[in-house]
Amino acid sequence: MEQKIHQGRNVKRFREMLGIKQEALAYDLGEDWNQKKISILEQKEVIEDNLLKQISNSMKIPLEAFQNFDEEQAVNVIANTFNTNDNAIGLIVKNNNPIEKIIQLHEEKIALYERMLKEKDEMMSMLEKLIIK
């Protein structure tokens, strides 16, 4: 059984992993956007390419990650985003004290990896159930 990729759910998943609120993403996408529109967008199975590119640029996550989400790719994308891109982190941390910023970033990373491990475990459980069927 082939599972269909749900782009809206992928946007939500990456947004949450990065700790970006719907309001922050809406602000980044422009004045036509608000929290409610982001919520509706995240329920769409397919998102138009131009909009998906805008979201990709805003969140600093490759377009392909939203289009072809798989667990292994997600781990690499998020790890690379945190290690090489201060812009994504800038949305999370509005703080001028460098020591506090470093501590907060490490806490964010730990929370992120814990959420990703939980999602991986849930996915593995789902796959096991499918195999048993």
VENUR-V209077 format. One record per residue. N is the residue number from 1. RES is the residue in one small letter. SS is DSSP state (H for helix, E for strand, L for the rest). D_FIRST is the distance of its C-alpha to the first C-alpha in whole Angstrom. Layout:
# VENUR-V209077
((N & RES & SS & D_FIRST) (N & RES & SS & D_FIRST))
This chain:
# VENUR-V209077
((1 & m & L & 0) (2 & e & L & 4) (3 & q & L & 6) (4 & k & L & 10) (5 & i & L & 13) (6 & h & L & 15) (7 & q & H & 19) (8 & g & H & 21) (9 & r & H & 19) (10 & n & H & 20) (11 & v & H & 23) (12 & k & H & 24) (13 & r & H & 23) (14 & f & H & 25) (15 & r & H & 28) (16 & e & H & 28) (17 & m & H & 27) (18 & l & L & 30) (19 & g & L & 32) (20 & i & L & 33) (21 & k & L & 34) (22 & q & H & 32) (23 & e & H & 36) (24 & a & H & 36) (25 & l & H & 34) (26 & a & H & 35) (27 & y & H & 38) (28 & d & H & 37) (29 & l & H & 36) (30 & g & L & 39) (31 & e & L & 41) (32 & d & L & 39) (33 & w & L & 36) (34 & n & L & 36) (35 & q & H & 34) (36 & k & H & 33) (37 & k & H & 32) (38 & i & H & 30) (39 & s & H & 28) (40 & i & H & 27) (41 & l & H & 26) (42 & e & L & 24) (43 & q & L & 22) (44 & k & L & 21) (45 & e & L & 18) (46 & v & L & 20) (47 & i & L & 23) (48 & e & L & 26) (49 & d & H & 26) (50 & n & H & 30) (51 & l & H & 29) (52 & l & H & 26) (53 & k & H & 29) (54 & q & H & 32) (55 & i & H & 29) (56 & s & H & 29) (57 & n & H & 32) (58 & s & H & 33) (59 & m & H & 31) (60 & k & L & 32) (61 & i & L & 28) (62 & p & L & 27) (63 & l & H & 25) (64 & e & H & 22) (65 & a & H & 21) (66 & f & H & 21) (67 & q & H & 19) (68 & n & L & 16) (69 & f & L & 17) (70 & d & L & 16) (71 & e & H & 18) (72 & e & H & 20) (73 & q & H & 21) (74 & a & H & 22) (75 & v & H & 24) (76 & n & H & 26) (77 & v & H & 26) (78 & i & H & 28) (79 & a & H & 30) (80 & n & H & 31) (81 & t & H & 32) (82 & f & H & 34) (83 & n & H & 36) (84 & t & H & 37) (85 & n & L & 37) (86 & d & H & 39) (87 & n & H & 38) (88 & a & H & 35) (89 & i & H & 37) (90 & g & H & 40) (91 & l & H & 38) (92 & i & H & 38) (93 & v & L & 41) (94 & k & L & 44) (95 & n & L & 47) (96 & n & L & 50) (97 & n & L & 51) (98 & p & H & 49) (99 & i & H & 49) (100 & e & H & 47) (101 & k & H & 45) (102 & i & H & 44) (103 & i & H & 44) (104 & q & H & 42) (105 & l & H & 39) (106 & h & H & 39) (107 & e & H & 38) (108 & e & H & 35) (109 & k & H & 34) (110 & i & H & 34) (111 & a & H & 32) (112 & l & H & 30) (113 & y & H & 29) (114 & e & H & 29) (115 & r & H & 26) (116 & m & H & 24) (117 & l & H & 24) (118 & k & H & 23) (119 & e & H & 20) (120 & k & H & 19) (121 & d & H & 20) (122 & e & H & 18) (123 & m & H & 15) (124 & m & H & 16) (125 & s & H & 16) (126 & m & H & 13) (127 & l & H & 11) (128 & e & H & 13) (129 & k & H & 13) (130 & l & H & 9) (131 & i & H & 10) (132 & i & H & 13) (133 & k & L & 11))
